[in-house]
Amino acid sequence: MTEKPKPQLKDERDAIVRVTLGSICTSDLHIKHGSVPRAVPGITVGHEMVGVVEQTGSAVKSVKPGDRVTVNVETFCGECFFCKHGYVNNCTDADGGWAIGCRIDGGQAEYVRVPHADQGLNRIPDNVSDEQALFVGDILATGFWAARISDISEQDTVLILGAGPTGICTLLCVMLKHPKNIIVCEKSEERIRFVREHYPEVLVTTPDSCREFTLENSSHGGADVVIEAAGGDDTFSMAWQCARPNATVTIVALYDKAQTLPLPDMYGKNLTFKTGGVDGCDCAEILRLIEQGKIDTTPLITHRFALNDIEEAYRIFENKLDGVIKIAISEKR
């Protein structure tokens, strides 16, 4: 923990948000371990947060001081070629893409400056709590985007690799598509129990038996859609091997090292690969679904700490102690 000056408006499109609730993301651990080359040394990390607007630039129209808001993991101008096509992760603005908590100071702090606030902030409905909205701007946006680009039909078998926070958020959004079968592959016994307890209609398997289990529970030699949300050493290869011919394999995981694309081995499977990162432009729709009771991510919050105790929260989260899934970080005591 360190003291920094309170952030100030730098542009007429900026907003200053007082962070009321944040979290720790696996991507923060990737930054800590040096596997995100674009991350700027000394930056305050944190890109999962909700808060209250304190101040807005003169050009900000969609929010005002006092509004409760979610903060989008992506910073995007809304005007360039990529933004206009919904590819906001590739925004060409200087602050475009993943900036907050990576290239500019993030939200594991008391206050955060949000560029392009009209795009990056969404007002939270009065009947939605901070905890209900906490994951809207990042992992829930990722899960929603993954389900959307995977073109899931009601006849499909969908395999999700990983039941970590992103995997569970992806599962919740896949469930909205009502596919014939959903299979979750996870190695952690604690997370397997979590899935079985909260989503009993979902089929669960482990990495050792994933390929055989998928074949037994699909109709055409593998899953119609595979969503890779684990990012393990062998989960990329598992993803394409468990897919049927002409399937879609969607990669939302962030890997610590390069993966091999063995084209000779997969020749003739005619797979379509779709890869991350998230285009987080569905946050308003996600908030509506939460308000309607169709998405609930609050069971993912297994631990709660104040900002003063975030180092202990990191220790628990990084080492996967005490059955942790996600941690909510409240304001400084």
Backbone as numpy.savetxt, mean C-alpha at the origin, in Angstrom:
# Nx Ny Nz CAx CAy CAz Cx Cy Cz
15.05 9.83 17.11 14.20 11.02 17.11 15.08 12.26 17.11
14.65 13.26 16.34 15.39 14.51 16.30 14.41 15.66 16.14
14.82 16.85 16.55 13.99 18.03 16.38 14.31 18.68 15.03
13.26 19.04 14.30 13.40 19.78 13.05 12.44 20.96 13.08
12.73 22.00 12.30 11.79 23.13 12.25 10.44 22.68 11.68
9.37 23.33 12.12 8.06 23.06 11.55 8.08 23.38 10.07
7.57 22.50 9.22 7.60 22.77 7.77 6.79 24.01 7.41
7.22 24.68 6.35 6.57 25.89 5.87 6.09 25.68 4.43
5.09 26.45 4.03 4.65 26.43 2.64 5.79 26.89 1.73
6.01 26.15 0.66 7.03 26.52 -0.32 6.42 26.90 -1.66
5.16 26.53 -1.86 4.50 26.73 -3.14 3.03 27.03 -2.86
2.40 27.76 -3.76 0.99 28.11 -3.56 0.07 26.89 -3.58
0.58 25.74 -4.05 -0.22 24.52 -4.10 0.02 23.60 -2.92
0.87 24.02 -1.97 1.21 23.22 -0.79 0.13 23.32 0.29
0.15 22.32 1.18 -0.60 22.39 2.43 0.29 21.87 3.56
0.07 22.40 4.75 0.72 21.88 5.96 -0.33 21.10 6.74
0.00 19.86 7.07 -0.92 18.97 7.77 -0.34 18.61 9.14
-1.14 18.76 10.18 -0.76 18.23 11.50 -1.11 16.76 11.53
-0.11 15.93 11.72 -0.31 14.48 11.66 -0.95 14.01 12.96
-2.14 13.43 12.85 -2.82 12.91 14.04 -2.61 11.41 14.22
-2.36 10.70 13.12 -2.13 9.26 13.19 -1.28 8.85 11.99
-0.25 8.07 12.25 0.62 7.58 11.19 0.89 6.10 11.37
1.78 5.58 10.55 2.14 4.18 10.66 3.55 3.98 10.11
4.03 2.77 10.26 5.33 2.36 9.71 5.07 1.40 8.58
5.69 1.63 7.44 5.52 0.78 6.26 6.79 -0.03 6.03
6.62 -1.18 5.40 7.80 -1.97 5.04 8.74 -1.17 4.15
8.20 -0.26 3.35 9.05 0.59 2.52 9.97 1.46 3.37
9.52 1.85 4.57 10.40 2.58 5.48 11.60 1.73 5.88
11.35 0.43 6.05 12.45 -0.49 6.37 13.40 -0.62 5.18
12.84 -0.64 3.97 13.69 -0.69 2.78 14.61 0.53 2.74
14.06 1.71 3.08 14.90 2.92 3.13 15.97 2.77 4.20
15.58 2.29 5.37 16.53 2.10 6.46 17.68 1.18 6.06
17.36 0.16 5.26 18.36 -0.82 4.86 19.13 -0.41 3.62
18.83 0.77 3.06 19.59 1.27 1.92 19.18 0.71 0.58
17.99 0.12 0.48 17.58 -0.50 -0.79 16.62 0.36 -1.60
16.52 1.66 -1.25 15.76 2.61 -2.05 16.74 3.71 -2.47
17.40 3.55 -3.63 18.46 4.49 -4.01 18.02 5.94 -4.08
16.74 6.20 -4.43 16.30 7.59 -4.58 16.02 8.27 -3.25
15.98 7.51 -2.15 15.74 8.11 -0.84 16.90 9.03 -0.46
16.58 10.20 0.06 17.58 11.21 0.39 18.02 11.04 1.85
19.30 10.88 2.10 19.78 10.74 3.48 19.34 11.92 4.34
18.90 11.62 5.57 18.48 12.66 6.48 17.02 13.04 6.39
16.32 12.48 5.41 14.90 12.79 5.24 14.10 12.14 6.37
13.09 12.85 6.86 12.13 12.25 7.78 11.26 11.28 6.99
11.24 10.01 7.40 10.47 9.02 6.67 9.01 9.05 7.12
8.22 8.21 6.47 6.81 8.11 6.81 5.92 8.63 5.71
5.08 7.75 5.16 4.17 8.13 4.07 2.78 7.53 4.27
2.52 7.00 5.45 1.18 6.51 5.81 0.68 7.37 6.95
-0.31 8.22 6.67 -0.74 9.15 7.71 -2.09 9.77 7.39
-2.75 10.22 8.43 -3.91 11.08 8.32 -3.67 12.26 9.26
-4.41 13.33 9.05 -4.19 14.48 9.90 -5.22 15.57 9.67
-4.90 16.76 10.17 -5.77 17.92 10.06 -5.01 19.02 9.32
-5.65 19.60 8.33 -5.03 20.68 7.56 -4.83 21.89 8.47
-3.59 22.38 8.53 -3.27 23.55 9.34 -3.22 24.82 8.49
-2.69 24.68 7.28 -2.46 25.85 6.44 -2.46 25.42 4.99
-2.95 26.27 4.10 -2.94 25.96 2.67 -2.37 27.11 1.88
-1.76 26.77 0.74 -1.31 27.80 -0.19 -2.50 28.44 -0.89
-2.25 29.55 -1.55 -3.33 30.34 -2.15 -4.03 29.63 -3.29
-3.36 28.64 -3.90 -3.96 27.95 -5.05 -4.72 26.68 -4.66
-4.68 26.30 -3.41 -5.35 25.07 -2.96 -6.86 25.32 -2.83
-7.65 24.48 -3.49 -9.10 24.67 -3.53 -9.90 23.55 -2.87
-9.36 22.34 -2.80 -10.17 21.19 -2.40 -10.23 20.97 -0.90
-9.29 21.55 -0.15 -9.29 21.41 1.31 -9.03 22.76 1.94
-9.37 22.85 3.21 -9.17 24.11 3.95 -8.69 23.78 5.36
-8.13 24.75 6.07 -7.70 24.50 7.45 -8.84 23.95 8.29
-8.53 22.94 9.09 -9.52 22.28 9.93 -10.05 20.98 9.35
-9.86 20.75 8.05 -10.34 19.51 7.43 -9.50 18.32 7.88
-10.17 17.23 8.22 -9.47 15.94 8.44 -9.22 15.32 7.08
-7.98 14.85 6.86 -7.61 14.39 5.53 -6.73 13.14 5.59
-6.80 12.35 4.52 -5.80 11.33 4.26 -4.72 11.96 3.39
-3.50 11.43 3.49 -2.37 11.92 2.70 -1.95 10.82 1.75
-1.90 11.15 0.46 -1.55 10.16 -0.56 -0.05 9.90 -0.56
0.32 8.63 -0.71 1.74 8.28 -0.82 2.37 8.91 -2.06
1.57 9.14 -3.10 2.09 9.73 -4.33 1.85 11.23 -4.35
2.83 11.95 -4.85 2.67 13.37 -5.12 2.49 13.51 -6.63
1.42 14.18 -7.05 1.19 14.28 -8.49 0.48 15.59 -8.84
0.84 16.12 -10.00 0.38 17.45 -10.39 -1.03 17.44 -10.96
-1.47 16.31 -11.53 -2.78 16.23 -12.13 -2.86 16.81 -13.53
-1.74 17.30 -14.06 -1.77 18.03 -15.33 -0.89 17.42 -16.42
0.12 16.65 -16.07 1.04 16.12 -17.08 0.41 14.93 -17.81
1.10 14.44 -18.83 0.60 13.30 -19.63 0.26 12.11 -18.75
1.15 11.76 -17.84 0.94 10.57 -17.03 -0.22 10.75 -16.06
-0.32 11.92 -15.44 -1.44 12.16 -14.52 -2.78 12.10 -15.24
-2.84 12.68 -16.42 -4.10 12.71 -17.16 -4.54 11.31 -17.59
-3.59 10.37 -17.67 -3.92 8.99 -18.03 -4.06 8.09 -16.79
-3.97 8.69 -15.59 -4.12 7.91 -14.36 -2.85 7.25 -13.88
-1.70 7.57 -14.50 -0.43 6.96 -14.11 0.32 7.92 -13.19
-0.29 8.22 -12.04 0.21 9.30 -11.21 1.56 8.98 -10.57
1.90 7.71 -10.48 3.21 7.33 -9.96 4.33 7.87 -10.83
4.03 8.14 -12.08 5.04 8.60 -13.03 4.90 10.09 -13.34
4.23 10.83 -12.47 4.09 12.28 -12.65 5.46 12.90 -12.91
5.50 13.81 -13.90 6.78 14.40 -14.31 7.14 15.65 -13.52
6.30 16.07 -12.59 6.63 17.19 -11.73 7.88 16.86 -10.91
8.60 17.90 -10.50 9.82 17.69 -9.72 9.55 16.90 -8.45
8.36 17.08 -7.87 7.99 16.32 -6.67 7.12 15.12 -7.00
6.98 14.77 -8.28 6.07 13.71 -8.68 6.50 12.34 -8.23
5.51 11.45 -8.09 5.79 10.07 -7.67 5.90 9.98 -6.16
6.69 9.04 -5.69 6.87 8.85 -4.25 7.90 9.85 -3.76
7.42 10.95 -3.21 8.30 11.99 -2.68 8.26 12.03 -1.16
7.03 12.03 -0.59 6.87 12.20 0.85 7.48 11.02 1.61
8.40 11.34 2.49 9.06 10.29 3.27 10.14 9.56 2.52
10.48 10.06 1.33 11.53 9.44 0.52 12.49 10.50 0.00
11.93 11.50 -0.69 12.76 12.58 -1.23 12.50 13.92 -0.54
11.36 14.04 0.14 11.09 15.20 0.99 10.59 14.68 2.33
10.64 15.52 3.36 10.30 15.07 4.71 8.89 14.50 4.78
8.77 13.36 5.48 7.51 12.64 5.56 6.79 12.83 6.88
5.91 11.88 7.18 4.91 12.07 8.21 5.16 11.39 9.54
6.32 10.81 9.76 6.62 10.31 11.11 7.17 11.49 11.91
6.29 12.47 12.05 6.62 13.76 12.65 5.31 14.41 13.09
5.41 15.59 13.67 4.21 16.29 14.12 3.49 16.99 12.96
4.27 17.45 11.97 3.70 18.16 10.83 4.37 17.70 9.55
3.66 17.82 8.43 4.21 17.44 7.14 3.73 18.43 6.09
4.62 18.78 5.18 4.25 19.60 4.03 3.85 18.69 2.87
2.67 18.93 2.31 2.17 18.10 1.21 2.11 18.95 -0.06
3.00 18.68 -1.04 2.90 19.38 -2.32 1.64 18.94 -3.09
1.18 19.78 -3.99 0.01 19.46 -4.83 -1.13 18.93 -3.96
-1.48 19.73 -2.97 -2.45 19.29 -1.96 -3.81 18.96 -2.57
-4.20 19.63 -3.64 -5.49 19.33 -4.25 -5.58 17.89 -4.74
-4.45 17.33 -5.15 -4.42 15.93 -5.59 -4.07 14.98 -4.44
-3.20 15.42 -3.54 -2.64 14.51 -2.54 -3.41 14.38 -1.25
-4.44 15.23 -1.06 -5.23 15.16 0.17 -6.68 14.84 -0.17
-7.28 13.99 0.65 -8.71 13.67 0.51 -9.38 13.85 1.85
-10.49 14.57 1.86 -11.22 14.80 3.11 -11.83 13.50 3.62
-11.71 13.26 4.92 -12.24 12.06 5.55 -13.69 12.34 5.95
-14.64 11.49 5.57 -16.03 11.69 6.00 -16.15 11.73 7.52
-17.12 12.48 8.01 -17.26 12.68 9.45 -17.46 11.37 10.20
-18.10 10.38 9.56 -18.38 9.12 10.25 -17.30 8.06 10.01
-16.16 8.47 9.50 -15.00 7.58 9.34 -13.90 8.04 10.29
-13.41 7.12 11.11 -12.38 7.47 12.10 -11.00 7.55 11.46
-10.07 8.14 12.21 -8.68 8.19 11.74 -8.13 6.78 11.49
-8.43 5.86 12.41 -7.91 4.49 12.24 -8.52 3.83 11.01
-9.79 4.07 10.74 -10.41 3.50 9.54 -9.77 4.04 8.27
-9.31 5.29 8.30 -8.78 5.94 7.11 -7.26 5.85 6.99
-6.60 5.30 8.00 -5.14 5.40 8.10 -4.41 4.87 6.87
-4.89 3.77 6.29 -4.13 3.12 5.22 -4.61 3.50 3.81
-5.55 4.45 3.74 -6.13 4.81 2.44 -5.06 5.29 1.45
-4.12 6.10 1.91 -3.19 6.74 0.98 -2.04 5.89 0.52
-1.85 4.70 1.10 -0.71 3.88 0.69 -1.09 2.43 0.46
-1.09 1.60 1.51 -1.24 0.16 1.25 -2.64 -0.19 0.77
-3.65 0.56 1.21 -5.00 0.28 0.71 -5.14 0.78 -0.72
-4.53 1.91 -1.02 -4.50 2.38 -2.41 -3.75 1.38 -3.29
-2.71 0.77 -2.74 -1.96 -0.23 -3.50 -2.83 -1.46 -3.78
-3.53 -1.95 -2.76 -4.39 -3.11 -2.95 -5.52 -2.83 -3.93
-6.09 -1.64 -3.84 -7.19 -1.27 -4.74 -6.69 -1.18 -6.18
-5.54 -0.56 -6.36 -4.92 -0.44 -7.69 -4.57 -1.81 -8.25
-4.01 -2.69 -7.41 -3.63 -4.03 -7.86 -4.85 -4.79 -8.35
-5.94 -4.72 -7.58 -7.17 -5.43 -7.97 -7.75 -4.83 -9.25
-7.65 -3.50 -9.39 -8.21 -2.85 -10.57 -7.47 -3.22 -11.84
-6.13 -3.17 -11.81 -5.38 -3.42 -13.04 -5.29 -4.91 -13.38
-5.70 -5.79 -12.46 -5.63 -7.23 -12.71 -6.82 -7.76 -13.50
-7.81 -6.91 -13.75 -8.96 -7.27 -14.60 -9.61 -8.59 -14.14
-10.00 -8.63 -12.90 -10.55 -9.84 -12.28 -12.02 -10.01 -12.67
-12.38 -11.23 -13.04 -13.79 -11.54 -13.33 -14.34 -12.47 -12.25
-15.66 -12.67 -12.26 -16.29 -13.52 -11.26 -16.04 -15.00 -11.51
-15.47 -15.37 -12.65 -15.14 -16.76 -12.94 -13.70 -17.10 -12.55
-12.95 -16.13 -12.08 -11.52 -16.30 -11.88 -11.17 -16.94 -10.54
-10.01 -17.61 -10.56 -9.31 -17.97 -9.34 -8.16 -16.99 -9.19
-8.11 -16.29 -8.06 -7.09 -15.28 -7.81 -6.18 -15.78 -6.69
-4.88 -15.80 -6.95 -3.88 -16.17 -5.96 -3.16 -14.92 -5.50
-3.13 -14.69 -4.20 -2.41 -13.57 -3.61 -1.23 -14.12 -2.82
-0.03 -13.72 -3.18 1.16 -14.16 -2.46 1.49 -13.14 -1.38
1.40 -13.58 -0.13 1.72 -12.72 0.99 0.49 -12.22 1.72
0.46 -12.44 3.03 -0.62 -11.94 3.87 -0.09 -10.92 4.87
0.89 -10.16 4.41 1.32 -9.00 5.19 0.31 -7.87 5.01
0.64 -6.68 5.49 -0.31 -5.57 5.39 -0.78 -5.27 3.96
0.16 -5.24 3.01 -0.24 -4.97 1.63 -1.04 -6.14 1.06
-0.66 -7.35 1.40 -1.40 -8.52 0.94 -2.83 -8.54 1.46
-3.02 -8.18 2.73 -4.38 -8.16 3.30 -5.21 -7.05 2.65
-4.61 -5.88 2.45 -5.34 -4.81 1.78 -5.70 -5.21 0.36
-4.81 -5.91 -0.31 -5.10 -6.41 -1.66 -6.25 -7.42 -1.59
-6.21 -8.30 -0.61 -7.29 -9.28 -0.43 -8.64 -8.59 -0.27
-8.71 -7.56 0.57 -9.97 -6.85 0.78 -10.51 -6.27 -0.52
-9.62 -5.77 -1.36 -10.05 -5.16 -2.62 -10.38 -6.21 -3.67
-9.68 -7.33 -3.66 -10.02 -8.44 -4.55 -11.40 -8.99 -4.19
-11.72 -9.06 -2.92 -13.02 -9.57 -2.48 -14.17 -8.74 -3.05
-13.93 -7.46 -3.29 -14.97 -6.60 -3.89 -15.30 -7.02 -5.32
-14.38 -7.77 -5.96 -14.60 -8.23 -7.34 -15.36 -9.55 -7.39
-15.53 -10.22 -6.27 -16.29 -11.47 -6.14 -15.81 -12.57 -7.11
-14.50 -12.86 -7.13 -14.05 -13.97 -7.97 -14.51 -15.32 -7.42
-14.42 -16.34 -8.25 -14.87 -17.68 -7.87 -14.09 -18.20 -6.67
-12.77 -18.09 -6.71 -11.90 -18.54 -5.62 -10.86 -17.48 -5.33
-10.54 -17.30 -4.06 -9.38 -16.50 -3.66 -8.48 -17.40 -2.81
-7.23 -17.46 -3.21 -6.23 -18.24 -2.46 -5.19 -17.27 -1.94
-4.86 -17.38 -0.67 -3.79 -16.60 -0.08 -2.66 -17.54 0.31
-1.45 -17.22 -0.11 -0.27 -18.02 0.24 0.56 -17.23 1.25
0.83 -17.84 2.39 1.56 -17.17 3.46 2.33 -18.21 4.26
3.53 -17.86 4.72 4.33 -18.81 5.49 4.20 -18.61 7.00
3.82 -17.43 7.45 3.71 -17.14 8.87 2.46 -17.78 9.46
2.64 -18.58 10.49 1.48 -19.21 11.13 0.55 -18.17 11.75
1.12 -17.10 12.30 0.30 -16.06 12.91 -0.57 -15.38 11.87
-0.01 -15.10 10.70 -0.78 -14.42 9.67 -1.78 -15.36 8.99
-1.45 -16.63 8.93 -2.42 -17.61 8.44 -3.63 -17.64 9.37
-3.37 -17.63 10.67 -4.48 -17.61 11.64 -5.30 -16.34 11.49
-4.63 -15.22 11.23 -5.34 -13.95 11.06 -6.29 -14.03 9.86
-5.81 -14.55 8.74 -6.66 -14.67 7.55 -7.84 -15.59 7.83
-7.58 -16.73 8.43 -8.65 -17.70 8.68 -9.69 -17.15 9.66
-9.22 -16.35 10.63 -10.14 -15.78 11.61 -11.03 -14.70 11.00
-10.45 -13.83 10.19 -11.18 -12.67 9.69 -11.83 -12.89 8.33
-11.28 -13.81 7.54 -11.81 -14.02 6.18 -11.95 -15.52 5.93
-12.88 -16.17 6.63 -12.97 -17.64 6.59 -13.32 -18.20 5.23
-13.87 -17.39 4.33 -14.23 -17.87 3.00 -13.02 -17.96 2.07
-11.88 -17.45 2.50 -10.67 -17.43 1.67 -9.88 -18.71 1.88
-9.38 -19.30 0.79 -8.53 -20.48 0.87 -7.11 -20.06 1.24
-6.44 -20.86 2.05 -5.11 -20.51 2.53 -4.16 -21.68 2.27
-2.96 -21.35 1.80 -1.93 -22.36 1.60 -0.59 -21.78 2.02
0.44 -22.62 1.99 1.80 -22.20 2.35 2.70 -22.30 1.13
3.86 -21.63 1.14 4.73 -21.67 -0.04 5.11 -23.08 -0.49
5.31 -24.00 0.45 5.74 -25.35 0.10 4.71 -26.08 -0.75
3.44 -25.78 -0.52 2.39 -26.50 -1.23 1.58 -25.60 -2.17
2.05 -24.40 -2.39 1.26 -23.41 -3.12 0.93 -23.85 -4.54
1.92 -24.35 -5.25 1.68 -24.70 -6.66 0.65 -25.82 -6.78
0.80 -26.87 -5.98 -0.12 -28.00 -6.04 -1.52 -27.58 -5.57
-1.56 -26.77 -4.51 -2.84 -26.31 -3.97 -3.58 -25.46 -5.01
-2.85 -24.61 -5.70 -3.47 -23.76 -6.72 -4.01 -24.60 -7.86
-3.27 -25.60 -8.28 -3.75 -26.49 -9.34 -5.03 -27.20 -8.93
-5.09 -27.63 -7.66 -6.26 -28.35 -7.18 -7.50 -27.46 -7.09
-7.29 -26.16 -6.94 -8.41 -25.25 -6.72 -8.60 -24.25 -7.87
-8.16 -24.64 -9.05 -8.37 -23.82 -10.24 -8.72 -24.75 -11.39
-9.19 -24.16 -12.47 -9.78 -24.98 -13.54 -8.91 -25.16 -14.78
-7.88 -24.34 -14.94 -7.18 -24.34 -16.23 -5.66 -24.38 -16.08
-5.21 -25.14 -15.08 -3.76 -25.32 -14.94 -3.07 -24.22 -14.17
-3.80 -23.55 -13.31 -3.20 -22.50 -12.50 -4.17 -21.35 -12.27
-3.72 -20.37 -11.52 -4.57 -19.21 -11.20 -4.77 -18.35 -12.44
-5.95 -17.78 -12.56 -6.24 -16.84 -13.65 -5.53 -15.51 -13.43
-5.40 -15.14 -12.16 -4.72 -13.91 -11.76 -3.84 -14.22 -10.56
-2.59 -13.80 -10.62 -1.70 -13.90 -9.47 -1.26 -12.48 -9.11
-1.41 -12.14 -7.83 -0.93 -10.85 -7.34 0.18 -11.10 -6.34
1.37 -10.62 -6.65 2.55 -10.86 -5.83 2.74 -9.68 -4.88
2.45 -9.90 -3.60 2.54 -8.83 -2.60 3.51 -9.18 -1.49
4.36 -10.18 -1.72 5.24 -10.66 -0.66 6.65 -10.09 -0.77
7.24 -10.14 -1.96 8.59 -9.61 -2.14 9.67 -10.46 -1.52
9.44 -11.77 -1.46 10.45 -12.68 -0.92 11.48 -13.08 -1.96
12.45 -13.89 -1.54 13.53 -14.29 -2.44 13.02 -15.12 -3.61
11.95 -15.90 -3.40 11.49 -16.81 -4.45 10.03 -16.57 -4.84
9.46 -15.47 -4.37 8.03 -15.28 -4.64 7.75 -14.81 -6.07
8.72 -14.17 -6.72 8.50 -13.79 -8.12 8.39 -15.03 -8.99
9.30 -15.98 -8.79 9.23 -17.22 -9.58 7.98 -18.01 -9.23
7.60 -18.02 -7.96 6.38 -18.71 -7.56 5.17 -18.11 -8.26
5.17 -16.79 -8.42 4.02 -16.10 -9.02 3.76 -16.58 -10.44
4.79 -16.59 -11.28 4.53 -16.98 -12.67 4.35 -18.49 -12.81
4.97 -19.27 -11.94 4.81 -20.72 -12.01 3.40 -21.16 -11.61
2.75 -20.40 -10.73 1.40 -20.76 -10.28 0.31 -20.20 -11.20
0.71 -19.42 -12.19 -0.26 -18.83 -13.11 -0.57 -19.81 -14.25
-1.82 -19.82 -14.69 -2.18 -20.62 -15.86 -1.65 -19.95 -17.11
-1.59 -20.63 -18.25 -1.25 -19.96 -19.50 -2.21 -18.80 -19.79
-1.65 -17.72 -20.32 -2.42 -16.52 -20.65 -3.01 -15.82 -19.43
-2.43 -16.03 -18.29 -2.88 -15.37 -17.05 -2.26 -13.99 -16.92
-2.76 -13.26 -15.94 -2.19 -11.97 -15.57 -1.43 -12.13 -14.25
-0.19 -11.66 -14.23 0.63 -11.68 -13.02 0.92 -10.22 -12.66
0.38 -9.77 -11.53 0.53 -8.39 -11.10 1.52 -8.32 -9.95
2.57 -7.54 -10.12 3.64 -7.45 -9.13 3.52 -6.12 -8.39
3.14 -6.17 -7.12 3.08 -4.96 -6.31 4.15 -4.96 -5.23
4.87 -6.06 -5.09 5.91 -6.15 -4.06 7.10 -5.28 -4.43
7.80 -4.80 -3.39 9.06 -4.08 -3.57 10.18 -5.02 -3.13
11.08 -5.34 -4.06 12.14 -6.32 -3.79 13.40 -5.65 -3.29
14.14 -6.39 -2.45 15.44 -5.90 -1.98 16.52 -6.07 -3.03
16.33 -6.97 -3.98 17.37 -7.21 -5.00 16.71 -7.59 -6.32
17.51 -7.61 -7.36 17.00 -7.87 -8.71 16.41 -9.27 -8.80
15.39 -9.40 -9.65 14.75 -10.69 -9.89 15.08 -11.16 -11.31
15.04 -12.47 -11.51 15.34 -13.05 -12.81 14.05 -13.33 -13.57
14.03 -12.93 -14.83 12.89 -13.21 -15.71 13.33 -14.31 -16.68
13.07 -15.59 -16.35 13.57 -16.71 -17.16 12.69 -16.96 -18.38
12.83 -16.13 -19.38 11.95 -16.20 -20.54 11.94 -17.57 -21.22
13.07 -18.26 -21.35 12.99 -19.60 -21.98 12.10 -20.56 -21.21
12.12 -20.47 -19.86 11.32 -21.38 -19.04 9.83 -21.08 -19.14
9.48 -19.83 -19.34 8.06 -19.47 -19.38 7.56 -19.30 -20.81
8.41 -19.62 -21.78 8.02 -19.47 -23.18 6.77 -20.32 -23.47
5.79 -19.70 -24.10 4.56 -20.40 -24.43 3.47 -20.23 -23.40
3.80 -19.74 -22.19 2.74 -19.48 -21.21 1.97 -18.20 -21.55
2.58 -17.34 -22.35 1.90 -16.14 -22.84 1.33 -15.31 -21.69
2.16 -15.08 -20.70 1.73 -14.35 -19.53 1.76 -12.84 -19.76
0.87 -12.14 -19.07 0.89 -10.68 -19.05 1.35 -10.24 -17.66
2.45 -9.50 -17.62 2.97 -8.99 -16.35 2.59 -7.53 -16.20
2.11 -7.18 -15.01 1.84 -5.79 -14.67 2.60 -5.49 -13.39
3.34 -4.39 -13.38 4.26 -4.15 -12.28 4.01 -2.81 -11.60
4.42 -2.71 -10.31 4.25 -1.51 -9.50 5.28 -0.46 -9.78
5.21 0.74 -9.16 4.42 1.04 -7.99 3.00 1.56 -8.22
2.38 1.80 -7.11 0.97 2.12 -7.05 0.67 3.45 -7.75
-0.43 3.47 -8.50 -1.01 4.73 -8.97 -2.14 5.07 -8.02
-1.84 5.89 -7.04 -2.77 6.14 -5.94 -3.78 7.23 -6.25
-4.61 6.99 -7.25 -5.59 8.02 -7.66 -7.02 7.58 -7.37
-7.21 6.59 -6.51 -8.55 6.09 -6.20 -8.96 6.35 -4.75
-8.27 7.27 -4.09 -8.48 7.43 -2.64 -9.89 7.90 -2.30
-10.46 8.77 -3.13 -11.82 9.23 -2.85 -12.81 8.07 -2.91
-12.64 7.19 -3.91 -13.51 6.01 -4.03 -13.30 5.07 -2.85
-12.05 4.89 -2.43 -11.77 4.02 -1.29 -12.44 4.55 -0.02
-12.37 5.86 0.19 -13.02 6.45 1.36 -14.53 6.24 1.32
-15.12 6.31 0.13 -16.56 6.04 0.02 -16.88 4.60 0.40
-16.04 3.67 -0.03 -16.25 2.27 0.30 -16.11 2.02 1.80
-15.16 2.70 2.43 -15.02 2.59 3.89 -16.25 3.15 4.58
-16.72 4.29 4.11 -17.90 4.92 4.70 -19.13 4.01 4.57
-19.20 3.26 3.47 -20.31 2.34 3.23 -20.15 1.01 3.95
-19.04 0.81 4.66 -18.81 -0.42 5.39 -18.34 -1.58 4.53
-17.87 -1.29 3.31 -17.44 -2.36 2.39 -15.97 -2.71 2.53
-15.20 -1.84 3.15 -13.78 -2.11 3.43 -13.51 -1.73 4.88
-12.84 -2.61 5.60 -12.47 -2.32 6.99 -11.06 -2.84 7.24
-10.11 -1.93 7.39 -8.72 -2.33 7.63 -8.33 -2.22 9.10
-9.26 -1.85 9.96 -8.88 -1.67 11.37 -8.36 -2.95 12.04
-8.79 -4.16 11.63 -8.19 -5.35 12.26 -6.69 -5.47 12.03
-6.16 -4.78 11.03 -4.72 -4.85 10.77 -3.91 -4.14 11.84
-4.53 -3.20 12.55 -3.81 -2.44 13.57 -3.72 -3.29 14.84
-2.56 -3.87 15.04 -2.35 -4.76 16.18 -1.64 -4.08 17.33
-0.97 -2.95 17.06 -0.19 -2.26 18.09 -0.37 -0.75 17.93
-0.28 -0.04 19.04 -0.43 1.41 19.05 0.66 2.03 19.92
1.32 3.05 19.40 2.36 3.78 20.13 2.20 5.27 19.88
2.68 6.08 20.82 2.80 7.51 20.59 4.09 7.78 19.81
4.15 8.94 19.17 5.33 9.29 18.37 6.61 9.23 19.19
6.52 9.58 20.47 7.70 9.52 21.34 8.32 8.13 21.39
7.51 7.10 21.20 7.96 5.72 21.37 8.13 5.00 20.02
8.34 5.76 18.97 8.37 5.14 17.64 9.57 4.22 17.46
10.65 4.47 18.19 11.80 3.57 18.05 11.45 2.15 18.53
10.70 2.05 19.59 10.24 0.74 20.05 9.26 0.14 19.03
8.43 0.99 18.45 7.51 0.51 17.41 8.28 -0.06 16.22
9.36 0.60 15.83 10.20 0.08 14.75 10.80 -1.26 15.11
11.26 -1.40 16.34 11.88 -2.67 16.77 10.88 -3.81 16.63
9.66 -3.57 17.07 8.64 -4.62 17.00 8.26 -4.91 15.55
8.06 -3.86 14.76 7.62 -4.04 13.38 8.70 -4.70 12.52
9.92 -4.23 12.65 11.00 -4.76 11.81 11.31 -6.22 12.12
11.20 -6.59 13.39 11.52 -7.96 13.79 10.29 -8.87 13.85
9.14 -8.32 13.45 7.89 -9.09 13.40 7.60 -9.78 14.73
7.66 -8.98 15.78 7.45 -9.50 17.13 5.99 -9.38 17.54
5.59 -10.22 18.47 4.31 -10.08 19.16 3.11 -10.08 18.20
3.22 -10.83 17.09 2.11 -10.94 16.15 1.77 -9.66 15.43
2.73 -8.77 15.29 2.46 -7.46 14.71 2.06 -7.57 13.23
1.09 -6.79 12.84 0.76 -6.61 11.43 0.99 -5.15 11.05
0.23 -4.25 11.69 0.47 -2.81 11.48 0.44 -2.10 12.81
1.18 -0.97 12.86 1.27 -0.18 14.07 0.72 1.21 13.79
-0.14 1.69 14.68 -0.64 3.06 14.59 0.20 3.95 15.50
0.70 5.05 14.93 1.53 5.99 15.68 0.71 7.27 15.91
0.36 7.52 17.17 -0.46 8.68 17.49 0.42 9.89 17.77
-0.21 11.02 18.05 0.53 12.25 18.25 1.44 12.17 19.47
2.45 13.02 19.47 3.42 13.09 20.56 2.73 13.38 21.87
3.12 12.66 22.91 2.51 12.86 24.22 3.03 14.14 24.86
